[in-house]
C-alpha cells in the first residue's frame, strides 16, 4: 500500500504546502484542523480522520508567534507541547507513525558551526521551550516518531519573512534588516516534499528503528535575514516586482520580546543518510516563492 498522509493543521504554511505537493505527487492526503480539530483540547481525532486510514500522521499545527509567546506562555505550551503529545497519542491509537515538525529555536545559538542532532538544546525563549517540550511529549507518546527540526520557513502562503519584505518594499525604498543572525532558510514546498518522501519510505519499507528520532530538515546553505531579504528583492526586481535596499543592522538595534539565536544553522546529514533526502539550496526556493508572490500581486 502506498502512503496516505493525514495532516493535522489546515491553514499554516507547511500544511498548505503539503496539500499542494501531495496532489502533484498523487499521494492521498487529508488535512484536519481548527475549528473541527484543536490540538490544544482534542481527546481523539474526528471520525473522518480515522476513516481515511492514513499510513502516517503529520503534525503541522503549531503556535508560531515567537514574540507573542513571551506573553502567552500557557497558549504556546498548550499547542506546541501538550497538543503535540495529543497528536502523537492519536497516531499511536491509529497504529501509525507520526512526523512532527519542530524548530531550530530549540538551540541557543552559541555554537560556532552548524548544529547536529546530538547537540544539546538550550532554547532562549518561550516558543523554543514549548517546541522542545513538544518533542519530548511526542517521544513519550509513541516510539514510532520522526521529529523534524526545520528553520526560517517561508512560502507563498500566509505570513512569513519573504512576503513581509516584499510588502514593505511596495512603500519603502530602504529597509534596515538584521545581519548578524545566521540560519538555514527553508522553503515550505521543499520541506513538504521531504515529509512526503519520508511518508513514502515508511509505507514502502514498513517502520524501521533507524527512522525513530530527531532529524534536521532545512534547505542547503546558510545566510542572514538581510541575505534572505536581498535575494528576495533581487528575484522580485528581475520580475518587475517591488524591491528595496537592505541596510545591515545588528540584533542589538532591533530588539524583540523574544531573544533569537545568533546561529541556528542546521546540519542535515542525518536526514540524507537515513532517508536519502537532500533539500535544494535555499535561494532556489526563494526565487520560486518570489515568482509566485509577484505573479499573485500583479
Secondary structure by P-SEA (a helix, b strand, c coil): ccbbbbbcccccaaaaaaaaaaaaaccbbbbbccccccccccccccaaaaaacccbbbccccccaaaaaaacaaaaaaccaaaaaaaaaaaaaacbbbbbbbcccccccccccccccccbbbbccaaaaaaaaaaaaaaaaccbbbbbbbccccccccccaaaaaaaaaccccbbbbbccbbbbbbcaaaaaaaaaaaaaaaaaccccccccbbbbbcccccccaaaaaaaaaaaaaaaccbbbbbbbbccccccccbbbbccccccaaaaaaacccccccaaaaaaaaaaaaaaaac
